[in-house]
Amino acid sequence: MSKEYVDMSKPVIEMRNIVKKFGSFVANDGINLTVHKGEIHAILGENGAGKSTLMNQLYGLLKPTSGEILVNGKPIVMNTPRDAISAGIGMVHQHFMLVQPFTVTENIVLGTEPVKGVSLDMATARKNVVDISERYGLSIDPDAKIEDISVGMQQRVEILKALYRGADILILDEPTSSLTPQEIVELIGIMHKLTADGKSIILITHKLKEIKESADFCTIIRMGKYIQTVDVDSVDENELASLMVGRKVTFNVDKPEQAPGKVILEVKDLHGVDYRGVEILKGLNLEVHAGEIVGIAGIDGNGQTELVEILTGLRKGTHGEAKINGVSILNKPPHFGFDHGVSSIPADRQKHGLVLEFPIEDNLILQNFAKQPFSKSGFLKRSPINSHASRSIENYDIRPRQSEKRPAGTLSGGNQQKVIIAREVQNDKDLLIAVNPTRGLDVGAIEYVHKYIVEQRNKGKAVLLVSFELDEIMSLSDVIDVIFDGRIVSSIPGNQATENQLGLLMAGGKNA
C-alpha cells in the first residue's frame, strides 16, 4: 500500500497518556495515539479492551480522568461532541444514530439546516448533500427514508453527515460489523478516496483482514493498556492476532467427522413476505439433522432475515411447513418454539437479543426466569441467578469480570454478544439458530464462539448457521445451503465448497 500522501511531520491527532476510570475500573491506562494527515490508522483490541472508550474521549462523549489531547498540535479539551465537531472531528458509531422516518437529506443536515428567510431551504440542503456524495463516491438516494435503505447505505449517510459538518478526521467504530462482503469492499474504497483527499481516518476494529487491506498503521490495545504501534505492511494477520490477545490464536476449526442423526428442523415450500408485503421467500426447502451444522450462504436480502424470523416466531409465513422434531412451529409465538427445542442468537443483539436496561445476570435467564432454580412461588431467587451469572461471565470471558449487576447496555458490543451466546448455548435446545454469531467479536472471542458452536454439533444438536462471513460458513458447516431469491438453489458438502463456487451461486449463477 502506498504511503506517499502521508505527511509524517504533521500529526493531526495526539492523545498523550490517556487514563479513563469508571470508579475503581480503569478502562484506559496511559494510552498514547498519534495519527497523521492522510492516514488510515487502525485501533486493534479485544472486546472490552478500551478502544471505543478511548475514541469517545476524542469525540467529547467522555472526559479523560487524566492525559492530554492535541488536534493539529494544539491542546484541546473536549467537553462535548460539539467541541470535537468544531475541531474537525466526526464519528460514525457502531450503532447508527439516524432518525428512521426521516429522509437521507433530512438526517444529514439535521441541526444544521440551511434557511431561506424564515423557512428551511431543503432544496439547497439536498444539492449540498448530492455534491458531497458525488465528490467522495458515496452514492446515495437523497430522498430515500432511512427505514427503507440497507445497513451499508445507512453507514454512508453517517459518513456524509460527518463530512457535511466539515470533518477532516473521521472515527469509524467497527464500521464493517453489519456489512456484507460487497459493502466492505466498497467501504474500503471510500476510505481510500477520503484519505487521498487529505482526510484522516481512525478505524476501530478487530478484523485483521480488513486492517491489512485498508490501514497504514495500527495501534494495539490490550486490557486497557497501550501495547504497540506497527506499520501494517510489516506484520501479518497472525502477528496482529498475537499482539491483540497476548497469545497464539488458532484460526482452524477442529471439527471431527460424524454421521448426522435424525431430522430436527424440516422446512417445506415455505413462503413469506418482507416488511413491505413483497414476497421474499418463494418455496424454500431446508433440513437440519442432529449432529450437523447447516450454513446458509447468500447475499443479504435474499430471504435470510425472513426465514429466521419465521422460525423464531417473530414473523408469520404465508404458506408451507416448518417443524421441529415433527411439531409445527409455523406462525406460533416465540415461546412455543423455545419450549419445543429452538434457541437462537439473533442478528440484532440490541433489538432482539438483550434488554439493555436489565443487568447481565437477568439477561442470562430471560427465557428461564420463571423456572427453578431461578424462581420459586413467583419470586426471583437472587442467589442462584447471581451464581449462574458469575459462572457464565467466567466461562464465556465476558468483560469486565464481576459485572453481574451491570446493565447489559453498558458493555461493549462484542461483550453484549457474548452474553447472548452464553445464554443460548446454555439453554441446551435441540436446534440452535445462529445469525452472524461472531459479528463484533475479536479473533480470540471468535475462536471461543466457534468452539461452542461445534460443541453443540458434537453433542448431537442441530445448528442452523446464517452468516455473511463466507470464511465462517466454509469453516464451520457440514452442509452449505446457498440461498438466492428466496429459495435454496444448491446444497453442497462443506468440505467440498470453494469460495468462487459459492460466490457464483450467491449471485444467481449455476453450479459448475
TANORWO-V63239 format. One record per residue. N is the residue number from 0. PHI is phi in radians with two decimals (none if undefined). PSI is psi as a letter, one per 30 degrees, with the letter a starting at -180 (999 if undefined). OMEGA is omega in whole degrees, 0 to 359 (none if undefined). Layout:
N;PHI;PSI;OMEGA + N;PHI;PSI;OMEGA
This chain:
0;none;k;181 + 1;-1.27;k;177 + 2;-2.07;g;185 + 3;-1.05;f;184 + 4;-1.46;f;184 + 5;-1.47;k;177 + 6;-1.67;j;186 + 7;-1.17;f;183 + 8;-1.46;f;187 + 9;-2.22;i;174 + 10;-1.14;k;174 + 11;-1.61;f;178 + 12;-2.33;k;169 + 13;-2.32;k;173 + 14;-1.99;j;189 + 15;-1.96;j;173 + 16;0.90;h;183 + 17;-1.32;k;175 + 18;-2.09;k;175 + 19;-2.32;k;180 + 20;-2.01;k;170 + 21;-2.06;j;188 + 22;1.12;b;179 + 23;-1.54;f;182 + 24;-1.50;k;180 + 25;-1.73;j;182 + 26;-1.41;e;175 + 27;-2.18;k;187 + 28;-2.17;i;176 + 29;1.29;h;184 + 30;-1.58;k;176 + 31;-2.05;k;179 + 32;-2.57;k;176 + 33;-2.24;k;181 + 34;-2.18;k;182 + 35;-1.87;l;180 + 36;-1.09;k;177 + 37;1.27;g;186 + 38;-2.02;k;167 + 39;-1.76;j;184 + 40;-2.01;j;181 + 41;-1.50;k;171 + 42;-2.00;j;187 + 43;-1.96;k;177 + 44;-3.03;l;177 + 45;-1.18;l;173 + 46;-1.05;k;181 + 47;1.46;g;181 + 48;-1.30;f;179 + 49;1.94;g;182 + 50;-1.12;e;182 + 51;-1.16;e;177 + 52;-1.05;e;179 + 53;-1.06;e;182 + 54;-1.24;e;176 + 55;-1.13;f;175 + 56;-1.30;e;178 + 57;-1.14;e;182 + 58;-1.63;g;175 + 59;1.48;g;178 + 60;-1.40;f;176 + 61;-2.31;l;177 + 62;-1.89;k;178 + 63;-1.06;k;171 + 64;-1.20;e;173 + 65;-2.76;l;182 + 66;2.02;l;187 + 67;-2.40;k;176 + 68;-2.07;k;177 + 69;-2.10;k;175 + 70;-2.08;k;183 + 71;0.92;h;175 + 72;1.47;f;183 + 73;-1.92;k;177 + 74;-1.10;k;181 + 75;-2.36;k;173 + 76;-1.73;j;181 + 77;-1.65;j;180 + 78;-1.43;e;182 + 79;-2.54;l;174 + 80;-1.01;f;178 + 81;-1.08;e;176 + 82;-1.12;e;180 + 83;-1.14;e;179 + 84;-1.07;e;178 + 85;-1.11;f;179 + 86;-1.51;g;178 + 87;1.53;g;181 + 88;-1.92;k;175 + 89;-2.16;l;182 + 90;-2.33;k;173 + 91;-1.87;j;185 + 92;-1.37;l;180 + 93;-1.05;e;176 + 94;-1.80;j;191 + 95;-1.10;l;181 + 96;-1.98;i;183 + 97;-2.12;l;177 + 98;-1.60;j;190 + 99;-1.02;e;182 + 100;-1.33;f;182 + 101;-1.42;l;176 + 102;-1.36;l;176 + 103;-0.97;e;181 + 104;-1.07;e;182 + 105;-1.07;e;179 + 106;-1.20;e;184 + 107;-1.17;e;185 + 108;-1.67;g;184 + 109;-0.95;k;181 + 110;1.59;f;180 + 111;-2.33;h;185 + 112;-1.13;k;174 + 113;-1.22;l;181 + 114;-2.20;l;173 + 115;-2.24;j;187 + 116;1.25;b;179 + 117;-1.85;g;183 + 118;-1.95;l;174 + 119;-1.18;k;179 + 120;-1.78;i;185 + 121;-1.26;f;177 + 122;-1.14;e;176 + 123;-1.15;e;178 + 124;-1.01;e;180 + 125;-1.07;e;180 + 126;-1.09;e;179 + 127;-1.10;e;179 + 128;-1.11;e;179 + 129;-1.10;e;180 + 130;-1.06;e;181 + 131;-1.17;e;182 + 132;-1.10;e;179 + 133;-1.23;e;181 + 134;-1.07;e;185 + 135;-1.87;g;179 + 136;1.23;g;180 + 137;-1.67;i;185 + 138;-1.11;k;179 + 139;-2.51;l;173 + 140;-1.69;j;186 + 141;-1.14;f;184 + 142;-1.77;f;181 + 143;-1.27;k;175 + 144;-1.43;k;182 + 145;-1.00;e;183 + 146;-1.15;f;183 + 147;-1.84;g;183 + 148;-1.97;l;184 + 149;-1.22;l;177 + 150;-1.05;e;179 + 151;-1.06;e;178 + 152;-1.20;e;177 + 153;-1.08;e;178 + 154;-1.12;e;177 + 155;-1.06;e;178 + 156;-1.09;e;179 + 157;-1.10;e;178 + 158;-1.13;e;178 + 159;-1.08;e;179 + 160;-1.06;e;179 + 161;-1.21;e;180 + 162;-1.14;e;179 + 163;-1.06;e;181 + 164;-1.56;g;173 + 165;1.54;g;182 + 166;-1.21;k;171 + 167;-1.82;f;179 + 168;-2.15;k;182 + 169;-1.96;k;173 + 170;-1.77;j;178 + 171;-1.93;j;184 + 172;-1.66;j;181 + 173;0.82;h;190 + 174;-1.24;f;184 + 175;-1.81;g;188 + 176;-1.12;f;182 + 177;-2.06;g;186 + 178;-1.67;l;173 + 179;-1.34;l;178 + 180;-0.96;e;180 + 181;-1.15;e;180 + 182;-1.19;e;178 + 183;-1.14;e;178 + 184;-1.04;e;180 + 185;-1.11;e;180 + 186;-1.12;e;180 + 187;-1.07;e;176 + 188;-1.09;e;179 + 189;-1.13;e;179 + 190;-1.04;e;180 + 191;-1.18;e;175 + 192;-1.12;e;181 + 193;-1.15;e;181 + 194;-1.25;e;176 + 195;-1.11;f;178 + 196;-1.55;g;177 + 197;1.72;f;176 + 198;-1.29;l;174 + 199;-2.04;k;184 + 200;-2.22;k;171 + 201;-1.84;j;187 + 202;-1.90;j;176 + 203;-1.52;j;184 + 204;-2.81;l;171 + 205;-2.26;g;183 + 206;-1.56;j;188 + 207;-1.16;e;181 + 208;-1.07;e;181 + 209;-1.27;e;174 + 210;-1.10;e;180 + 211;-1.10;e;184 + 212;-1.44;f;189 + 213;-2.17;e;194 + 214;-1.56;l;173 + 215;-1.59;e;180 + 216;-2.32;l;183 + 217;-2.47;k;174 + 218;-1.78;k;183 + 219;-1.80;k;177 + 220;-2.08;k;177 + 221;-2.36;k;179 + 222;0.91;h;176 + 223;1.43;f;182 + 224;-1.96;k;174 + 225;-1.24;k;180 + 226;-1.84;e;186 + 227;-2.99;l;168 + 228;-2.02;k;185 + 229;-2.18;l;168 + 230;-1.32;j;188 + 231;-1.04;e;180 + 232;-1.15;f;186 + 233;-1.64;f;182 + 234;-2.26;l;175 + 235;-1.82;l;185 + 236;-1.10;e;180 + 237;-1.12;e;179 + 238;-1.15;e;178 + 239;-1.08;e;180 + 240;-1.09;e;180 + 241;-1.15;e;178 + 242;-1.13;e;184 + 243;-1.23;e;187 + 244;-1.80;f;177 + 245;1.37;g;177 + 246;-2.77;l;177 + 247;-1.27;k;181 + 248;-1.88;k;178 + 249;-1.65;j;182 + 250;-1.55;f;182 + 251;-1.42;k;179 + 252;-1.67;k;179 + 253;-1.49;j;186 + 254;-2.25;j;183 + 255;-1.16;l;177 + 256;-1.17;k;173 + 257;-2.75;k;180 + 258;-1.39;k;178 + 259;-1.17;l;180 + 260;-1.71;b;184 + 261;-1.23;l;177 + 262;-1.25;k;176 + 263;-1.71;e;179 + 264;-1.93;k;178 + 265;-2.28;j;179 + 266;-2.10;k;182 + 267;-2.26;k;172 + 268;0.81;h;185 + 269;-1.42;k;176 + 270;-2.09;k;178 + 271;-2.86;l;182 + 272;-1.99;l;177 + 273;-1.56;a;185 + 274;-1.12;f;179 + 275;-1.56;f;185 + 276;1.49;g;179 + 277;-1.52;k;180 + 278;-1.10;k;182 + 279;-2.07;e;172 + 280;-1.73;k;192 + 281;-2.21;h;179 + 282;1.71;h;183 + 283;-1.43;k;177 + 284;-2.11;k;186 + 285;-2.79;k;173 + 286;-2.35;k;172 + 287;-2.25;k;182 + 288;-1.69;l;172 + 289;-1.07;k;179 + 290;1.23;g;185 + 291;-2.48;k;171 + 292;-1.88;j;175 + 293;-1.85;k;180 + 294;-1.72;k;175 + 295;-1.74;j;179 + 296;-1.87;k;179 + 297;-3.13;l;175 + 298;-1.30;k;181 + 299;-0.93;k;178 + 300;1.77;g;180 + 301;-1.74;g;174 + 302;2.01;f;181 + 303;-1.05;e;182 + 304;-1.06;e;182 + 305;-1.14;e;179 + 306;-1.06;e;182 + 307;-1.14;e;181 + 308;-1.17;e;176 + 309;-1.19;e;182 + 310;-1.19;f;181 + 311;-1.79;g;174 + 312;1.42;g;180 + 313;-1.60;f;181 + 314;-2.58;l;178 + 315;-1.65;k;171 + 316;-1.47;l;181 + 317;-1.68;f;182 + 318;-2.93;l;174 + 319;1.94;a;182 + 320;-2.27;k;171 + 321;-2.54;j;186 + 322;-2.25;k;171 + 323;-2.00;j;182 + 324;0.88;h;177 + 325;1.46;f;180 + 326;-1.77;k;181 + 327;-1.21;k;174 + 328;-2.01;g;181 + 329;-1.16;k;178 + 330;1.05;h;173 + 331;-1.80;l;179 + 332;-1.16;l;184 + 333;-0.95;e;183 + 334;-1.16;f;179 + 335;-1.14;e;178 + 336;-1.09;e;179 + 337;-1.08;e;181 + 338;-1.14;f;181 + 339;-1.81;g;168 + 340;2.00;g;182 + 341;-1.94;k;168 + 342;-2.13;l;185 + 343;-2.59;k;170 + 344;-1.81;j;189 + 345;-1.33;l;180 + 346;-1.20;e;182 + 347;-1.89;j;186 + 348;-1.13;e;184 + 349;-1.43;e;182 + 350;-1.46;e;188 + 351;-2.05;f;186 + 352;-1.84;f;187 + 353;-2.41;l;164 + 354;-1.78;j;193 + 355;-1.07;f;182 + 356;-1.37;f;182 + 357;-1.38;l;175 + 358;-1.16;l;180 + 359;-0.98;e;184 + 360;-1.08;e;178 + 361;-1.35;e;177 + 362;-1.12;f;181 + 363;-1.31;f;181 + 364;-2.24;g;188 + 365;-0.95;e;182 + 366;-1.51;f;189 + 367;-2.14;g;186 + 368;-1.11;f;183 + 369;-1.58;g;184 + 370;-1.91;l;172 + 371;-1.16;k;3 + 372;-1.63;g;189 + 373;-1.52;f;177 + 374;-2.64;l;177 + 375;-2.66;k;178 + 376;0.96;h;176 + 377;1.49;g;181 + 378;-2.01;k;178 + 379;-1.23;k;178 + 380;-1.85;j;190 + 381;-1.17;e;183 + 382;-1.13;e;178 + 383;-1.16;e;176 + 384;-1.10;e;180 + 385;-1.18;e;179 + 386;-1.14;e;178 + 387;-1.07;e;180 + 388;-1.15;e;180 + 389;-1.05;e;179 + 390;-1.13;e;181 + 391;-1.13;e;180 + 392;-1.07;e;179 + 393;-1.23;e;186 + 394;-1.22;e;184 + 395;-1.88;g;173 + 396;0.97;h;176 + 397;-1.40;k;184 + 398;-2.10;k;0 + 399;-1.31;l;178 + 400;-1.22;l;182 + 401;0.89;h;185 + 402;-2.02;g;186 + 403;-0.98;e;185 + 404;-1.58;f;181 + 405;-1.24;k;173 + 406;-1.05;k;181 + 407;-1.04;f;182 + 408;-1.18;f;179 + 409;-1.53;f;180 + 410;-1.39;l;171 + 411;-1.13;l;181 + 412;-0.99;e;180 + 413;-1.13;e;179 + 414;-1.30;f;170 + 415;-1.06;e;179 + 416;-1.10;e;179 + 417;-1.13;e;178 + 418;-1.07;e;180 + 419;-1.12;e;181 + 420;-1.11;e;178 + 421;-1.02;e;181 + 422;-1.13;e;188 + 423;-1.27;e;177 + 424;-1.15;e;181 + 425;-1.29;f;175 + 426;-1.13;f;170 + 427;1.00;h;178 + 428;-1.60;l;182 + 429;-1.22;e;181 + 430;-2.20;k;173 + 431;-1.93;j;175 + 432;-1.72;j;184 + 433;-2.00;j;182 + 434;-1.90;j;183 + 435;0.76;h;189 + 436;-1.16;f;181 + 437;-1.87;g;178 + 438;-1.06;k;179 + 439;1.45;g;181 + 440;-1.81;k;176 + 441;-1.41;l;187 + 442;-1.12;e;177 + 443;-1.13;e;179 + 444;-1.21;e;177 + 445;-1.03;e;178 + 446;-1.00;e;179 + 447;-1.15;e;183 + 448;-1.08;e;178 + 449;-1.04;e;178 + 450;-1.07;e;181 + 451;-1.18;e;179 + 452;-1.11;e;179 + 453;-1.16;e;177 + 454;-1.06;e;177 + 455;-1.05;e;178 + 456;-1.07;e;181 + 457;-1.19;f;178 + 458;-1.44;g;179 + 459;1.64;g;176 + 460;-1.42;l;174 + 461;-1.67;k;180 + 462;-2.24;k;172 + 463;-1.85;j;184 + 464;-1.86;j;175 + 465;-1.98;j;185 + 466;-2.60;k;174 + 467;-1.58;f;176 + 468;-1.54;j;185 + 469;-1.10;e;177 + 470;-1.06;e;180 + 471;-1.16;e;178 + 472;-1.02;e;185 + 473;-1.24;e;183 + 474;-1.41;f;185 + 475;-1.71;f;194 + 476;-1.40;k;168 + 477;-1.38;e;177 + 478;-2.33;k;176 + 479;-1.95;j;175 + 480;-1.75;k;181 + 481;-1.62;k;179 + 482;-1.81;k;177 + 483;-2.60;k;178 + 484;0.91;h;173 + 485;1.40;g;179 + 486;-2.38;l;169 + 487;-1.43;j;186 + 488;-1.71;f;178 + 489;-2.83;k;177 + 490;-2.22;k;189 + 491;-2.24;k;173 + 492;-0.98;k;186 + 493;-1.02;e;182 + 494;-1.42;g;180 + 495;-1.97;f;186 + 496;-1.35;k;173 + 497;-2.05;l;181 + 498;-1.10;e;180 + 499;-1.12;e;179 + 500;-1.07;e;180 + 501;-1.14;e;179 + 502;-1.05;e;179 + 503;-1.11;e;181 + 504;-1.16;e;180 + 505;-1.13;f;179 + 506;-1.60;g;177 + 507;1.67;g;178 + 508;-1.37;l;180 + 509;-1.70;k;177 + 510;-1.23;k;182 + 511;-1.24;999;none
